Amino acid sequence: MQLVDKACKILGMCHHAVLREFGEYFFEFCKRSGYDHMLRTLGGNLYEFIENLDALHSYLSLSYEEMNAPSFRVEKNEDGSMHLHYYSDRRGLCHIVPGIIGAAALDFFNIEISMEIINQTEEEERTGKKEHIVFLVTQTPVFSYKERNEFSSSPQYLADSEKRNENQLSKEDLEKAKNAIRDRGSSVCPVKKSHWKTIRGIITLGKGKLLRGFDPVYPKSLWIDTKTFCNGLPFHMVFDKELRVKQAGVSIQKIVPGLQTMGICLDHYFTIVHPEVPFTISSIQKFINSQFVFQTRREMMPESWKQRPMLELRGQMIWMESLQCMLYLCSPLLRTLHELEERQMHIADIAPHDVTRDLILLNQQRLAEMELSNQLERKKEELRILSKHLEEEKKKTEALLYAMLPQHVANQLKEGKRVEAGEFKECTILFSDVVTFTNICAQCEPIQIVLMLNSMYLQFDRLTTVHDVYKVETIGDAYMVVGGVPVPVPTHAERVANFALGMIIAAKGVQNPVSGNPIQIRVGIHTGPVLAGVVGEKMPRYCLFGDTVNIASRMESHGVPSKIHLSSSAYQCLKYKNFEITERGEIEVKGKGKMHTYFLIRNKTATENEIMGRPMKDLDSGHESVQSLQEVTQTQLEKDQTPAIAMKYIDGPTDTQNSLRRGNQAKIANLTGKTYNSRSDGSLHGNQHADGGPCPLNQRRVKPATEEPQIRNVRSNFCTLL
């Protein structure tokens, strides 16, 4: 009502006009919402339409349980007008009714109506006070121009003309004509036609329509005996104004034996569930168009019914004026076979003509279909969950695959494509190994070695994420990383250098299982061109080929514990990049002769937290923030378990296609003998002997000539185990 008040102020209209307009709009809204056909079939004229509105509301209440619908009752007057009785719990909405009824009359029956309130009262009902409005409804037909022309020659018009010429017709013929041409839509029926010609004129086969305004014919006496009536309508009751039962059907007598005693009060055995009105004849007459639902009283039922659900009856009330009695034609309100069985009733208890039989069986079929639909929904939900789990497993599988191969390479292999080798003009390769690893293996249990390497490699793997370098492989204590492959970046040397500094820091947190001291590692770095590709189909691995791999391995094997050994090409890439580097000088490198090498000491500008991928601290400033290779504490190691924070570089990944050239087998053949296969099992070509030929990985390092054969066997066996 607040919304109506605001609308009235804005539009400058009264409440009555706004509510009437809303009623007209609400009728159109109901039609658009799918109730058009349902509303059109309520009745053949306005009286029948209004009379069945309560039945429609009763049906809708099954879907909208909280709906509190008004009630309508209509009475015909002798002059053709009607009295419409409107009952509602909500006050002030009565002016919506003329809008709804007027729109329905114009749309469905092509008549205009006028409605005025002639009485307005409040009546006390079971649920509280109800507003009772009485409207006077008058009807006016609406004719189009064509219809007016037709009406001028219609039977009604002709009938009026015949009155002026009654002297030309016999009284008997005129009476026949009047009875035959009552509806304005009927065909012209000349009065001198025979009986069958008259019928044919009223209903034209295939074209005409049955007249609506007909007078029913009743027999002089009722041609049905009492017994047949009570058996044919097994659920019916007749009661007078004092609610005394005068007659009842056989089935309702069977269920409620008290009804066999004629004259008992109906309200002793039943309560009114719907509509919520007092159990009096006057209240029933007010809502006579509503469907009444009765429920049996438990205390008045036989002992066998005490534990069963109470029976509900639903039907219509018919007032018999001549007898001053009310007829209640009803059926049991049952929806499923389960409800029928709960009350220990049978289909045979319901009359064959009663559609309740069909409703129960159809609803049972519908319930079976709903159960099947629910099963399909459950299966669909299970499939959705399985699909979700499958997607999660797929992501895990892809993550594992991408950890073993570069993503673009893995995607090509999944699609069944052949991965061609690509040439990288410049990249930086790093090798590292554990100092005195052979001695550690000889003095420890294999599980201790595995735990030590796992602890160290977990931290190294985390650093690959921080600096965005590609981990090629780990073999025993050897760890290989490359920068600028498979995605070329200009800062490949800086990334690998910072990664190497992080390795030295991380290694100091890993204990030697023999001595308990931090382990020491050697790191070697070299920059140069390589050829990269996937070799083999079973257990494919992304391998690097070229002399750059061999030189990087030599830098590691000829390095110094806890030092980062640089080749001259790696030094050239780093000397202007804020790194502190010291010259080692010229050394003899196996298979390569004399080489000028360097040591990488620290990063002058990056903090240790940045290099290790830890969260930055406010205190990391000034001289204290400069990277140093001091021993890390256990607390710092715990920090390494936090998510890795990528270190920022001045460049991002460049387009792979700009620098990744597709190689061919001839190029690979030209580089044979200068390759390193990342999936090595003790016989991979990672280095060369002194004569330049390929050597197995376990011969890659320079070993003391006096190494015991027993120690060499232990080392070889342990590498095989790993």
C-alpha positions, 0 to 999 in steps of 0.5 A, a space after each residue: 500500500 505504500 507503493 500505491 500511495 507513492 504511485 498515486 502522488 507521482 501520477 496524480 491519481 486516486 487509489 481506486 484508479 491505480 488499483 483498477 489499472 493494476 488489476 487490468 495489468 495483473 490479468 495480462 501478466 497472468 496470461 503471459 505467465 502461462 495461465 491463458 488457456 487455463 483462464 479461458 476454459 474456466 467458463 463459457 460466460 462471465 458468471 461461470 468464469 467467476 463461479 470457478 475462480 475459487 476452484 482455480 485458486 484451490 488448484 494453485 494452492 497446491 503449488 503455492 502453499 503460502 498463497 492466501 487467495 480471496 474468495 468469490 461468490 456470484 448471484 444472478 439477478 432477474 434483470 441480467 445483472 449479478 451480485 459479486 461477493 468478494 471475501 479477503 483477509 487483506 483490506 483495501 485491495 477490493 478495487 483490484 477486482 473490477 480491473 481483473 474481472 473487467 479485463 477478463 470479460 472484455 478479453 474472453 467474452 467481448 463484453 464491457 462491465 461496470 462494477 459498483 460497491 453496494 455493500 461493504 462489511 467485516 465479518 468474523 471468521 475462524 482465521 479472523 476478520 474478513 472483508 466482505 464486499 458486494 459488487 453490482 455487475 452489469 454487462 454490455 455487449 461490445 459490437 464491431 462494425 461488422 458485428 452490428 451489420 450482422 446483428 441487424 439481420 440476426 435472429 434477435 433482430 428478426 424476432 423483434 421485427 416479427 413482433 410487429 408482424 404477429 398478425 402474419 404468423 400463427 402464435 404457435 409458429 412464433 413461439 417456436 421461432 423465439 425458442 430457436 433464436 435466443 443467441 445472437 450468434 445463431 443462424 437465421 431460422 425462418 419460423 415456418 421450417 420443420 423441426 429438423 430444419 430448425 435444428 440444422 439451422 441452429 447447428 450447422 455441421 462443421 461450421 456452427 457452434 452450439 448455442 450457449 443460452 439454452 434452457 435445460 429440460 428436467 424430468 417431472 420426477 427423479 428416475 433413480 432410486 435411493 439405493 442406486 444413488 447411494 451406491 453410484 455416489 459412494 462419497 456424498 452427504 446431505 445435511 440440513 441447516 442444523 448440520 443433521 445428516 439426512 443421507 450418506 454414500 455407502 463408502 463414507 458410511 463404511 469408513 465413518 460408521 457413525 453416519 449410519 445413524 441418521 440425524 447425527 450432527 456432521 460437525 461431530 465427525 468432521 472438521 473443515 480444513 479448507 476454506 478456513 471458516 466456521 462449521 455453520 450452514 451460513 459460512 458454507 453458503 458464503 463460500 459455496 463456490 469454493 472447494 471444501 475439504 473435510 477431515 475426519 475427527 480421530 476421536 470419533 473414528 473406529 478403533 482400527 483407525 486410531 493409528 492411521 492417518 485421517 481421511 480427507 474428503 474434497 468436493 463441492 457444496 450444492 444448496 437445495 432450496 426446495 429441501 433446505 438442505 446442502 448436498 456435499 459431493 466429494 471424493 477421498 483426497 488421495 494422491 498416491 497408492 501409498 496414501 491409499 494403503 495407509 488408510 487400508 482402502 482399495 481402488 474398489 472403494 472409489 466409484 468407477 466414474 470418479 477421476 480420483 482413481 485415474 489420478 492415483 494411478 497416474 500420480 503413481 506413474 509420475 512418481 516412478 518417473 520422478 524417481 527415475 529422473 532423480 536417479 538420473 540426477 544422482 548419476 549426473 551428479 556422480 558423473 560431475 564429481 567424477 569429472 571434477 576428480 578426473 580434472 584434478 587428476 589430469 592437472 596433477 598428471 600435467 604438473 608431473 609431466 611439466 616437471 619432467 619436460 618443458 610445457 610446450 614440448 609436453 603439449 606437442 608429445 600429448 598431441 602426437 606431434 614430433 618434437 624437432 630439435 632447436 638450436 639456442 645460440 647462447 645459454 648458461 649451463 650449471 653443474 654441481 656435485 657433492 664433495 667427497 660423495 664417494 666417501 660419504 656413500 661408503 660410510 652411510 646406509 643408502 637411506 641416509 644418502 637418499 634423505 640427504 640428497 632429497 633434503 638438498 634437492 628440494 631446496 634446489 628445486 625451489 630455487 629453480 622457481 625463484 630464478 626461472 631456470 630449467 632443471 635438466 636432470 639429477 644423477 646421483 649427487 650431480 645436479 644440472 640446470 640451464 638458463 635460456 632454455 627452453 625459453 630464451 631470455 637475455 638474463 640467462 647468465 644472471 639467473 644461473 649465477 644467482 641460482 648458484 649463489 642460492 645453492 651454496 647457501 642452501 647446501 650449508 643447511 644440509 648435514 653430512 650424515 657422517 660428520 654432522 657438518 654442513 656438506 660442501 658442493 662444487 659448482 661450475 658454470 659455462 655459457 655457449 650454444 647448445 642444441 636441445 630436443 627430445 630423444 627417444 619415444 619410451 621415457 622421453 627426456 629433454 636433452 642438451 647437445 653440444 660442447 657447452 655441456 662438456 665445458 660446464 661439466 669440466 668447470 664443476 669437476 675442476 672446481 673448488 669446494 663451496 666455490 662457483 667456478 666460471 668459464 671465461 665466456 660466463 665471466 664475459 656475460 657477468 662482469 658488468 652485472 653487479 657481481 663480485 668476481 675474482 680471477 682464478 687464472 689459467 688451469 689445465 682442463 681435462 680434454 680441453 687444455 689450458 683455460 682461463 677461469 674465475 670464481 663468483 663470490 657474491 651479488 653486490 645488490 641483491 639480498 640473501 632473501 631475494 636470492 632465496 625467494 623469501 619474503 623481504 624484511 624492512 631491515 634488509 637495507 644498507 651494507 647489511 643487505 648485501 649478499 654474503 655466503 655466511 652460514 644459514 641458521 635452522 630458522 632460515 631453513 624453515 623459511 625456505 619452506 614458504 612459497 617461493 617468491 620469484 626474483 625480479 629481472 629486467 627482462 621477461 621471457 622472449 618469444 620462443 619462436 624468434 630464437 628457437 630454430 628447428 634443427 634436423 638430424 644432420 645437425 645432431 649427427 655433426 655434434 655426436 660425441 659432444 652431447 649430454 643426455 639428461 636421462 643418464 643411467 651410468 652410460 650417458 654421453 655427458 663428457 669426453 675422455 682425454 682423447 676426446 671420446 665420450 665417457 660415462 657419467 661416473 668417469 666424468 669427474 677427476 678421481 684420485 688415482 689411488 682410489 680403492 677398487 672396493 670404494 669404486 664398486 660401492 659407488 657404482 652399486 649405489 649409483 645403480 640403486 639410485 
